[in-house]
Every structure is written in structure tokens, then in C-alpha cells.
Amino acid sequence: MTESTEPRAVAELSPTERKAFFRRDAGVDAVRGDVRDILDRVRDEGDVAVREFSEEFDDVTVANLNVTDEAERAAERVDDDTLAAIREAAENVRSFHERQVPDDWTETVAEGRELGRRFRPLDRVGVYVPGGAAAYPSSALMGVVPAKVAGVDHVAVATPPAEELNPVTLAAIHEAGADAVYSVGGAQAVGALAYGTETVPSVRKIVGPGNRWVTAAKAEVRGTVEIDFLAGPSEVLVLADETAEPGHVAAELLAQAEHDPNASVVAVTDDEDLAAAVATAVDDRLPERDREETIRTALDNDASGVLYARSMSEAVLFAEEYAAEHLSVQTDDPESVLDRIDNVGSAFLGPYSPVAAGDYATGTNHVLPTNGGAKAFGGLSVDTFLRSSTVQRLTEDGLAGLSETITTLADAEGLEAHAESVRERTE
């Protein structure tokens, strides 16, 4: 058993160890100074800066930043089975998000007083689709499809350049319905979408996951444009009891750990024997994984580990404070456990609900809050791409019925013209 997977008791964690679990650091602050420099140059120099950073960081000379035509033809280079999987996943994502579209409404709340709310999509948004160490066609579906379902007119995708762009990712971007695709990654992609360049038009909002450079860039441009949220490296917390299969728990930890060396993966159980079995299963399976070094580094992360609690209540309290991006509940009665947890990005109940199912095919969105963000907000959805406005219509009698309340409060605030705007109509 390696040191990184040696089971530890929740009750015996030191304050420093607890802080590492609950205040996960994605390394964003360490790069923010460099990111500001990148963004400044992209804002001032446009395409020239984007191309120079592509050569510096991606070791790629980008001839055409706009690769929309290549994305439209990408399906020709993808095998039939993969293309069919992309299309089925896209349809499932589309179907799930169509259920989220809100209806405009108006209602007569009192005689002469009608109130309502209406929803309108943003006109143009940018979706970041990661690349680099791995291809992420699934992230294209998760970002683009909800935007199009919401009614966004122009969805632009930025994805890192390569000597040969991954045709599966490009095909997924096209199948999802993107209107434009640009070969640019990292902080420079966020800058291009936020400020606009000669080739890349600016957008209203930028969404999608990325590495710490992308996350830091989104933090910096917030205010110039809107963003979804700051999503750091992937994370999973598995809650398990004695009924759980150790191999299933270990599989979840290994799957999320292969995303990123900074990923956080945790298992918490109320059964010390299960904790030991999970740790053994992780150690046994680790050498079999293709991305062994990435997984091993993630397991060594201070925010990763196999823990055992004195009771399921203690395990639940740990999970509530952890606020995991992905929560896997492998217990005898997972629904009752989930009922006790509010802070979670996406929950996966029972032994046959691997996180990978949500990553790719169930239709739920895999762009989710990390680093405790689930305490304050949810994942990407149709709502992300909508803005709402309220509407009111008052008749003469309706205004008369509210006039005393309005004028009294306006006078109390010293806003005489507000009060007079009502008296003008009612006296």
C-alpha cells in the first residue's frame, strides 16, 4: 500500500490536513501575474499576440485561427461508431437541457395589477473546449448544446491548436451546433473571446472548463465579459458503506485522477475494512492505467485520500463541507444519504452510476463547480445563457391602490420626484 492511499481516520486529521481537503487550491493565484501579461498583449495586439503565444505555449504555428470549415468536414475523418456515439450523446444532452427552458409568464396578482417575467438568450457566447494532454469532445457537447437550446444566436468555440486538430473534437463541436471555431487555447483564447481580435469577435459570456491558466484568465476578464464560474481541476468524493464493492470505489478515484495531476479524489466510508480494501484496489489497478503518472500525482495531492469515519453521519458531514464537483454515493440506501447533503455539483447514486456516465452520455452537464463552489452555485445549464427581465402593467385603479404605499416610502427616502410621479397620475 502506497503512502498516498494509506487510509486515515476523519477524526484524526490535523487542522492542516482538513484545510487541504476543504480549501482546495487549483494553483490559479500562482499564475495570475503571467496571465495578466498575456491578456494585456492580446487586448493590445490581437491576432499577432495570439499566434505568438500559440508558438510559445503550444509549439504550433497557426496559419488559420478560424477553423470552422475544418470542423464542418471533420465527420468525414471519424469512424462510424465514434460519430454515432457523439450524436447519441448530443441528443441526450439536448433532451435533458430542453427540459430546463423556462416559459415567459404574466399573472394578475391583484385587481388592476399584472406582473410577469420573460427570458431572452444572450446574443453571442464563447465556449472553451480543452485540449492539450487529452481530447475532450464531450466538453464541446456540454458547452455548445445548452447554449443553442437556450437560443443563443452565435456560439463561438475556442480549442487549443495542434499540428493536426483532433477530428473527434472538431466533429463534436460541429454536431453540437457551434457557429464558429477558433484554433486558440489557454489564457490567450479567453483574452481573444473577451476583447476580440481581427479574427475572433468578442462575446458576452465565456463558459467552459480549462487548466489553471484558463481559469485565471476567466477570473481576470470577469467584468469585461461575464463568465460561468471558475472551474478548477476535476474532483470526486465517494461515500461508501460496507455494501460497496471496493473495486467500484477504486475505479471512481482512478477515473477522475487521470484528468489532471491537480485533481482531487476522495473516498469516505464508515467501514475501516472497506477503506483498506479500497486502498489496496487502487494500488493494484494503478499500474494498469495508461495515465499512471498523472493518476499517481493526483493521488499524492493533499486534497486526495481514502478516509474512514466513525459513522455515516460523520462521513456525510465531511461530504457536505467538501462540496464535491462529483459525488458518488455507494451505500445501501443512496437516496437517503443524498437527502442529507445539499452541497454537490452532480450526484451519482448506486453501484451502477459511474461518474463517466454523466461525463459522456446521460445528458446531464459535466461542467460543474469545483473547489467548494457547489456551496454557492450549480453547474452549466440553459440558465447560464439566459437573462431575465420583469414586466408590470397597472391600471388606473391598480396604481391608486398602491399609491399611498409608494408615496409614503418615497417621502421617507427623501425622493420627492418619485412620489410626485405617482401623485401626478392619481390626484
Backbone torsions as a table, in degrees:
resi	resn	phi	psi	omega
1	MET	NA	127.9	-178.8
2	THR	-78.7	160.3	-179.7
3	GLU	-60.8	-36.0	-175.7
4	SER	-67.0	-25.1	-179.3
5	THR	-109.8	8.7	176.8
6	GLU	-61.6	119.6	-178.1
7	PRO	-60.1	143.2	178.6
8	ARG	-129.2	152.4	178.7
9	ALA	-84.3	133.6	178.1
10	VAL	-57.3	-42.4	-176.2
11	ALA	-67.3	-19.8	-176.2
12	GLU	-101.3	4.4	177.2
13	LEU	-65.9	135.5	177.5
14	SER	-74.6	163.3	176.2
15	PRO	-54.9	-37.9	179.1
16	THR	-66.5	-40.6	179.5
17	GLU	-67.5	-40.8	178.3
18	ARG	-64.1	-39.8	179.3
19	LYS	-61.5	-38.9	179.8
20	ALA	-62.2	-37.8	179.3
21	PHE	-72.1	-42.5	-170.3
22	PHE	-93.2	-15.8	177.4
23	ARG	-124.0	65.4	-173.9
24	ARG	-66.1	130.0	-176.9
25	ASP	-104.4	115.4	-179.5
26	ALA	-83.6	3.2	179.6
27	GLY	78.4	15.4	-176.2
28	VAL	-69.1	-44.8	-176.3
29	ASP	-60.0	-31.9	-176.6
30	ALA	-66.2	-22.0	-176.1
31	VAL	-111.6	1.8	-172.8
32	ARG	-64.3	-34.8	177.9
33	GLY	-62.7	-46.9	177.9
34	ASP	-63.9	-37.9	179.9
35	VAL	-64.0	-39.4	178.0
36	ARG	-59.6	-41.4	179.2
37	ASP	-62.5	-42.2	178.4
38	ILE	-62.4	-46.9	-178.2
39	LEU	-63.9	-40.0	179.2
40	ASP	-60.2	-43.3	-178.9
41	ARG	-68.8	-39.3	178.2
42	VAL	-64.1	-41.8	179.3
43	ARG	-63.6	-37.9	-175.5
44	ASP	-87.2	-32.8	-171.1
45	GLU	-114.4	-9.0	174.4
46	GLY	62.5	-132.1	-174.7
47	ASP	-57.9	-34.4	-179.0
48	VAL	-59.0	-47.5	179.6
49	ALA	-66.0	-41.2	179.8
50	VAL	-59.0	-45.5	-179.5
51	ARG	-66.4	-39.6	179.6
52	GLU	-65.3	-40.0	178.9
53	PHE	-70.3	-30.6	176.1
54	SER	-63.9	-39.6	177.2
55	GLU	-69.3	-39.8	-176.7
56	GLU	-71.2	-45.0	-173.2
57	PHE	-96.2	-31.5	-176.5
58	ASP	-107.0	-6.8	-179.3
59	ASP	56.6	40.6	-178.5
60	VAL	-133.6	132.6	172.0
61	THR	-90.9	114.5	-175.3
62	VAL	-94.3	115.6	178.2
63	ALA	-79.5	-53.2	-179.3
64	ASN	-115.9	116.3	176.4
65	LEU	-70.1	-34.0	-179.6
66	ASN	-87.6	111.1	-177.7
67	VAL	-116.5	29.3	-179.3
68	THR	-59.2	-42.8	179.8
69	ASP	-62.1	-40.0	179.1
70	GLU	-64.1	-38.2	178.2
71	ALA	-64.9	-38.2	-179.8
72	GLU	-64.9	-28.3	-178.9
73	ARG	-96.3	-4.1	-171.0
74	ALA	-63.1	-32.1	-178.6
75	ALA	-57.8	-27.6	179.8
76	GLU	-66.2	-20.8	-177.1
77	ARG	-102.2	6.5	-177.6
78	VAL	-111.1	136.5	-179.4
79	ASP	-66.6	157.3	-172.4
80	ASP	-60.3	-40.0	-177.9
81	ASP	-65.4	-42.4	179.8
82	THR	-66.7	-41.2	179.2
83	LEU	-64.2	-39.3	177.9
84	ALA	-64.5	-38.6	178.6
85	ALA	-65.6	-40.9	177.3
86	ILE	-59.6	-45.6	-175.8
87	ARG	-68.9	-38.6	177.7
88	GLU	-66.8	-43.5	178.4
89	ALA	-62.0	-42.6	179.9
90	ALA	-61.3	-40.5	179.9
91	GLU	-67.1	-38.7	178.3
92	ASN	-66.1	-41.6	177.0
93	VAL	-63.6	-42.6	-179.3
94	ARG	-63.2	-45.6	-177.8
95	SER	-62.4	-43.4	-179.8
96	PHE	-64.3	-42.7	-175.8
97	HIS	-77.5	-23.6	175.5
98	GLU	-63.7	-27.5	178.1
99	ARG	-70.1	-14.6	-176.7
100	GLN	-91.5	-10.7	-174.7
101	VAL	-67.7	119.2	-178.3
102	PRO	-81.8	154.0	176.2
103	ASP	-96.8	142.8	168.5
104	ASP	-62.0	149.4	178.0
105	TRP	-146.1	151.2	170.1
106	THR	-136.5	149.0	-176.7
107	GLU	-150.3	137.1	173.4
108	THR	-81.0	109.7	-174.1
109	VAL	-93.2	-18.6	176.3
110	ALA	-162.1	166.0	-178.4
111	GLU	-60.5	124.2	178.0
112	GLY	81.2	9.3	-177.1
113	ARG	-134.2	114.5	-179.0
114	GLU	-119.2	127.5	-178.9
115	LEU	-122.5	155.3	179.5
116	GLY	-162.7	175.6	178.2
117	ARG	-142.1	142.0	177.9
118	ARG	-133.6	156.4	-175.5
119	PHE	-125.1	135.1	178.9
120	ARG	-135.3	140.6	-179.8
121	PRO	-75.2	154.7	168.5
122	LEU	-63.9	152.7	-176.4
123	ASP	-83.7	-30.0	178.3
124	ARG	-152.2	135.0	-179.2
125	VAL	-134.8	160.4	176.1
126	GLY	-115.2	136.9	178.6
127	VAL	-117.8	124.6	176.3
128	TYR	-92.4	125.6	177.8
129	VAL	-114.5	111.9	-175.0
130	PRO	-61.8	158.9	174.2
131	GLY	-143.6	-136.1	176.1
132	GLY	80.5	-116.3	-173.8
133	ALA	-65.8	-24.3	179.9
134	ALA	-149.1	159.7	176.8
135	ALA	-93.7	143.2	-176.3
136	TYR	-130.3	68.3	175.5
137	PRO	-60.1	-30.1	180.0
138	SER	-62.7	-34.6	179.5
139	SER	-68.3	-28.5	175.1
140	ALA	-64.1	-45.0	179.7
141	LEU	-63.4	-43.1	-175.4
142	MET	-68.2	-28.8	-179.7
143	GLY	-90.6	-42.5	-172.6
144	VAL	-80.9	-45.2	-174.5
145	VAL	-58.5	-48.8	178.7
146	PRO	-61.2	-34.2	178.3
147	ALA	-63.7	-43.4	179.7
148	LYS	-70.4	-37.0	176.0
149	VAL	-61.2	-38.1	179.3
150	ALA	-69.1	-18.9	179.1
151	GLY	101.8	14.7	178.3
152	VAL	-61.3	130.4	-174.9
153	ASP	-73.1	-42.0	-176.0
154	HIS	-130.3	113.6	178.1
155	VAL	-110.7	115.7	178.9
156	ALA	-104.1	136.0	179.5
157	VAL	-112.7	135.0	171.5
158	ALA	-114.5	130.5	178.9
159	THR	-141.2	141.7	-172.4
160	PRO	-56.2	145.6	-179.7
161	PRO	-75.4	162.1	176.2
162	ALA	-157.0	163.0	176.8
163	GLU	-57.6	-35.8	173.2
164	GLU	-138.6	110.7	-178.9
165	LEU	-62.2	141.0	-177.3
166	ASN	-64.1	118.2	-175.8
167	PRO	-66.4	-28.8	179.6
168	VAL	-66.8	-43.7	177.5
169	THR	-63.3	-45.1	179.8
170	LEU	-62.4	-41.3	179.4
171	ALA	-63.8	-40.0	178.4
172	ALA	-65.0	-40.2	177.7
173	ILE	-60.0	-43.6	-179.5
174	HIS	-69.3	-44.5	-179.8
175	GLU	-62.3	-31.5	179.9
176	ALA	-70.0	-22.1	177.0
177	GLY	106.6	18.1	179.7
178	ALA	-61.3	145.9	-179.6
179	ASP	-92.9	-24.7	179.1
180	ALA	-152.1	146.7	-178.7
181	VAL	-132.3	132.2	-177.7
182	TYR	-124.2	137.4	-179.3
183	SER	-89.3	81.1	179.1
184	VAL	-155.4	137.2	-176.9
185	GLY	-128.8	-177.8	174.4
186	GLY	66.7	-160.7	-179.2
187	ALA	-61.1	-32.7	-179.2
188	GLN	-66.2	-29.0	176.1
189	ALA	-68.6	-43.1	178.5
190	VAL	-62.8	-41.3	177.5
191	GLY	-62.5	-42.7	-179.7
192	ALA	-62.4	-43.6	180.0
193	LEU	-68.9	-33.8	-177.7
194	ALA	-76.2	-45.5	-172.4
195	TYR	-99.6	-23.7	-174.8
196	GLY	83.3	146.8	173.8
197	THR	-132.6	-174.2	178.0
198	GLU	-60.2	-30.5	-177.6
199	THR	-103.0	-38.5	-174.0
200	VAL	-100.8	114.8	177.5
201	PRO	-74.3	150.4	179.4
202	SER	-71.2	157.5	-178.7
203	VAL	-123.9	172.7	178.6
204	ARG	-86.1	-31.4	-173.6
205	LYS	-149.3	144.4	178.7
206	ILE	-119.0	129.7	-179.9
207	VAL	-130.2	165.7	174.1
208	GLY	115.0	152.7	-178.4
209	PRO	-83.4	162.6	176.6
210	GLY	-169.3	-177.6	178.3
211	ASN	-75.6	-174.5	-174.9
212	ARG	-65.1	-26.5	177.5
213	TRP	-68.6	-42.6	177.2
214	VAL	-65.5	-44.9	-179.3
215	THR	-62.2	-44.3	178.5
216	ALA	-62.9	-38.8	178.9
217	ALA	-65.3	-40.9	177.4
218	LYS	-62.1	-38.4	177.7
219	ALA	-63.7	-38.0	-176.9
220	GLU	-73.1	-36.5	-175.6
221	VAL	-87.4	-7.6	179.3
222	ARG	-60.6	124.5	-173.3
223	GLY	118.1	-45.8	170.6
224	THR	-72.0	-43.9	172.1
225	VAL	-131.0	166.2	171.8
226	GLU	-85.0	157.0	173.6
227	ILE	-130.7	167.0	175.9
228	ASP	-74.4	-66.6	175.9
229	PHE	-170.2	173.2	-178.9
230	LEU	-93.0	103.4	-177.2
231	ALA	-102.4	116.2	-179.1
232	GLY	-90.5	-161.5	179.6
233	PRO	-58.2	155.5	-176.0
234	SER	-62.6	153.8	178.8
235	GLU	-151.5	150.5	176.7
236	VAL	-143.3	144.4	171.0
237	LEU	-126.9	125.6	178.6
238	VAL	-106.3	122.8	171.7
239	LEU	-99.1	124.7	-174.4
240	ALA	-139.5	150.3	172.1
241	ASP	-120.3	-168.6	-172.8
242	GLU	-65.6	-14.5	179.5
243	THR	-82.3	-10.1	-176.2
244	ALA	-73.9	148.2	174.4
245	GLU	-86.7	119.5	-177.0
246	PRO	-53.4	-37.7	179.8
247	GLY	-64.5	-35.2	178.2
248	HIS	-66.6	-42.4	179.1
249	VAL	-64.4	-46.3	179.6
250	ALA	-60.6	-38.5	-179.2
251	ALA	-61.3	-38.1	178.6
252	GLU	-65.8	-41.4	-179.9
253	LEU	-64.3	-45.6	-178.8
254	LEU	-65.5	-38.1	-177.2
255	ALA	-64.2	-45.2	-179.5
256	GLN	-75.5	-30.8	-179.5
257	ALA	-66.5	-25.0	-178.1
258	GLU	-75.1	-10.1	178.8
259	HIS	-64.8	-45.8	-165.7
260	ASP	-161.4	141.5	176.1
261	PRO	-59.2	-23.5	-180.0
262	ASN	-93.6	6.4	179.0
263	ALA	-62.2	151.4	177.9
264	SER	-115.3	124.2	-178.4
265	VAL	-132.1	127.6	-173.9
266	VAL	-138.0	138.6	168.5
267	ALA	-119.5	134.0	177.4
268	VAL	-128.3	127.1	-179.8
269	THR	-136.8	157.5	175.3
270	ASP	-95.8	12.7	-178.9
271	ASP	-123.9	110.5	-175.9
272	GLU	-63.7	-35.5	178.3
273	ASP	-64.1	-39.6	177.4
274	LEU	-64.7	-40.7	178.3
275	ALA	-56.3	-44.6	179.1
276	ALA	-65.2	-39.7	-179.8
277	ALA	-67.3	-37.7	177.4
278	VAL	-64.5	-46.1	179.7
279	ALA	-58.8	-42.6	178.5
280	THR	-64.1	-42.6	-179.5
281	ALA	-63.6	-38.4	177.0
282	VAL	-62.5	-48.5	-178.8
283	ASP	-62.2	-38.3	-178.8
284	ASP	-69.0	-36.5	-174.5
285	ARG	-88.1	-21.1	-175.2
286	LEU	-54.4	-46.9	-178.7
287	PRO	-64.6	-15.3	-178.7
288	GLU	-85.5	-12.1	-175.0
289	ARG	-84.2	141.0	-179.0
290	ASP	-64.4	-37.0	-177.1
291	ARG	-101.1	48.6	-174.0
292	GLU	-57.1	-44.2	-175.8
293	GLU	-66.2	-41.0	176.9
294	THR	-61.4	-44.6	-179.4
295	ILE	-63.6	-44.5	-177.5
296	ARG	-61.9	-40.7	178.6
297	THR	-64.6	-41.4	178.7
298	ALA	-64.6	-38.9	178.5
299	LEU	-64.7	-30.1	178.7
300	ASP	-79.3	-7.8	177.7
301	ASN	-58.1	139.1	179.7
302	ASP	-62.4	-20.5	179.7
303	ALA	-95.4	13.6	177.2
304	SER	-116.6	153.3	176.5
305	GLY	163.4	168.9	174.1
306	VAL	-109.4	121.0	-173.6
307	LEU	-123.4	150.5	172.7
308	TYR	-125.1	138.5	-176.7
309	ALA	-108.2	163.1	179.7
310	ARG	-75.3	-19.3	179.9
311	SER	-159.9	166.3	176.0
312	MET	-67.5	-29.2	176.8
313	SER	-62.2	-42.2	177.5
314	GLU	-65.8	-38.0	178.1
315	ALA	-64.7	-40.2	179.0
316	VAL	-65.6	-42.1	177.7
317	LEU	-61.3	-38.7	176.5
318	PHE	-62.3	-45.7	-179.8
319	ALA	-63.3	-39.3	179.9
320	GLU	-63.3	-40.7	178.9
321	GLU	-73.6	-34.2	-179.1
322	TYR	-66.9	-37.6	179.0
323	ALA	53.0	64.6	-172.0
324	ALA	-70.9	146.8	169.9
325	GLU	-59.5	-52.0	176.1
326	HIS	-117.3	128.0	176.2
327	LEU	-117.7	116.6	175.6
328	SER	-102.6	121.7	-179.0
329	VAL	-110.2	106.0	-179.4
330	GLN	-114.6	77.3	-178.5
331	THR	-132.0	173.6	-179.2
332	ASP	-62.8	-35.7	-179.7
333	ASP	-133.4	77.4	-173.2
334	PRO	-63.5	-31.4	-179.5
335	GLU	-62.9	-41.1	-179.2
336	SER	-69.1	-31.9	176.2
337	VAL	-67.8	-45.6	-179.4
338	LEU	-62.9	-33.1	178.8
339	ASP	-59.7	-20.1	-178.2
340	ARG	-96.1	3.8	-176.1
341	ILE	-125.4	122.7	178.1
342	ASP	-99.0	-32.8	-171.4
343	ASN	-92.1	94.6	179.9
344	VAL	-157.8	141.5	177.0
345	GLY	-75.2	-56.3	177.4
346	SER	-147.1	136.0	-176.3
347	ALA	-108.5	144.2	-178.6
348	PHE	-128.0	112.3	-169.3
349	LEU	-103.4	130.1	173.5
350	GLY	89.7	170.1	-173.6
351	PRO	-72.4	-15.6	-176.5
352	TYR	-111.2	27.5	178.2
353	SER	-123.1	68.5	179.6
354	PRO	-66.2	150.8	178.1
355	VAL	-58.0	-32.5	179.7
356	ALA	-58.5	-28.6	178.0
357	ALA	-62.4	-42.1	176.5
358	GLY	-74.1	-30.2	178.2
359	ASP	-60.9	-33.1	-169.6
360	TYR	-121.4	-42.1	-158.8
361	ALA	-133.7	-19.3	-175.9
362	THR	-68.6	-30.8	-178.6
363	GLY	114.6	-19.0	174.4
364	THR	-69.3	161.2	-173.7
365	ASN	-89.1	137.5	-179.5
366	HIS	-99.6	4.0	173.0
367	VAL	-88.3	104.1	-166.3
368	LEU	-132.3	157.7	178.4
369	PRO	-69.1	140.0	177.1
370	THR	-121.5	179.5	175.6
371	ASN	53.9	37.6	178.4
372	GLY	83.2	3.5	-178.3
373	GLY	-61.4	-22.4	-179.8
374	ALA	-64.2	-11.4	174.6
375	LYS	-72.0	-18.9	-173.3
376	ALA	-123.1	-22.8	-176.2
377	PHE	-157.2	167.4	-179.3
378	GLY	-102.8	-174.0	-177.2
379	GLY	-81.2	-176.4	179.9
380	LEU	-63.2	138.6	-178.7
381	SER	-155.9	179.4	174.9
382	VAL	-58.2	-36.6	179.7
383	ASP	-55.6	-31.8	-178.8
384	THR	-57.0	-29.6	-172.1
385	PHE	-106.7	11.5	-179.8
386	LEU	-116.1	154.1	166.6
387	ARG	-126.3	148.5	-177.7
388	SER	-114.2	153.8	172.9
389	SER	-136.6	154.8	179.9
390	THR	-106.5	155.5	-177.1
391	VAL	-134.1	140.4	174.2
392	GLN	-139.9	141.9	175.2
393	ARG	-133.0	122.9	178.9
394	LEU	-117.4	138.0	170.8
395	THR	-83.9	175.7	178.2
396	GLU	-60.5	-42.7	179.3
397	ASP	-68.7	-36.4	179.3
398	GLY	-63.3	-40.9	177.5
399	LEU	-68.4	-40.0	180.0
400	ALA	-59.5	-36.9	-179.6
401	GLY	-67.8	-23.1	-179.7
402	LEU	-103.8	-6.9	-168.2
403	SER	-60.0	-41.7	-178.0
404	GLU	-65.7	-40.0	178.2
405	THR	-63.0	-44.7	-177.5
406	ILE	-65.1	-50.8	-175.1
407	THR	-67.7	-34.7	177.9
408	THR	-63.4	-45.9	-179.6
409	LEU	-69.3	-39.1	178.6
410	ALA	-63.2	-43.3	178.1
411	ASP	-63.4	-38.2	-179.8
412	ALA	-64.9	-30.1	178.7
413	GLU	-88.2	-3.2	179.8
414	GLY	75.6	22.6	-178.9
415	LEU	-106.0	78.8	-172.9
416	GLU	-62.2	-36.7	-178.7
417	ALA	-67.4	-31.8	175.5
418	HIS	-61.5	-49.1	180.0
419	ALA	-61.7	-41.1	-177.9
420	GLU	-65.6	-31.1	179.5
421	SER	-64.7	-23.1	176.3
422	VAL	-87.2	-45.4	-179.4
423	ARG	-60.6	-34.1	178.2
424	GLU	-55.8	-32.1	-175.6
425	ARG	-95.2	-20.1	-171.1
426	THR	-113.4	-14.2	-177.1
427	GLU	-109.1	NA	NA
